[in-house]
């Protein structure tokens, strides 16, 4: 087994070198992690140092603005309620005005209808009491005029007839 002994020694030597190499790699990783951790800690402290005043300012602004925001919200709520009430009142007023306008239009329509009926009755009365007698008198006057015209025309015809008959007597041989 001497061969085995050399082989065993070589295997142990290679394993020992691998373990030492692994230990050196782990030591390097440990040192790099420690250095990176130290840098990250420094960055975190710097970040905290820079952001702390910003956070405190934001906290102060928020503390200062909170009552103002509450007051604004309360005012908006009150204004909204007031606007709703006024809108309801305005709606009721508009409905009432529309009803009143409708009633006034109906009243005006009734008055106009009655006035037109009265005008028609008055026109009929004027027609019956004034125009019919005027037409009758006009008819009588036209009858007299036609009668006189016919009488005068008849006399004219008689005269013309006489003239023609005297003129015709000489021509008849």
Rosetta blueprint (number, residue, H / E / L):
1 X L
2 X H
3 X H
4 X H
5 X H
6 X H
7 X H
8 X H
9 X H
10 X H
11 X H
12 X H
13 X H
14 X H
15 X H
16 X H
17 X H
18 X H
19 X H
20 X H
21 X H
22 X H
23 X H
24 X H
25 X H
26 X H
27 X H
28 X H
29 X H
30 X H
31 X H
32 X H
33 X H
34 X H
35 X H
36 X H
37 X H
38 X H
39 X H
40 X H
41 X H
42 X H
43 X H
44 X H
45 X H
46 X H
47 X H
48 X H
49 X H
50 X H
51 X H
52 X H
53 X H
54 X H
55 X H
56 X H
57 X H
58 X H
59 X H
60 X H
61 X H
62 X H
63 X H
64 X H
65 X H
66 X H
67 X H
68 X H
69 X H
70 X H
71 X H
72 X H
73 X H
74 X H
75 X H
76 X H
77 X H
78 X H
79 X H
80 X H
81 X H
82 X H
83 X H
84 X H
85 X H
86 X H
87 X H
88 X H
89 X H
90 X H
91 X H
92 X H
93 X H
94 X H
95 X H
96 X H
97 X H
98 X H
99 X H
100 X H
101 X H
102 X H
103 X H
104 X H
105 X H
106 X H
107 X H
108 X H
109 X H
110 X H
111 X H
112 X H
113 X H
114 X H
115 X H
116 X H
117 X H
118 X H
119 X H
120 X H
121 X H
122 X H
123 X H
124 X H
125 X H
126 X H
127 X H
128 X H
129 X H
130 X H
131 X H
132 X H
133 X H
134 X H
135 X H
136 X H
137 X H
138 X H
139 X H
140 X H
141 X H
142 X H
143 X H
144 X H
145 X H
146 X H
147 X H
148 X H
149 X H
150 X H
151 X H
152 X H
153 X H
154 X H
155 X H
156 X H
157 X H
158 X H
159 X H
160 X H
161 X H
162 X H
163 X H
164 X H
165 X H
166 X H
167 X H
168 X H
169 X H
170 X L
171 X L
172 X L
173 X L
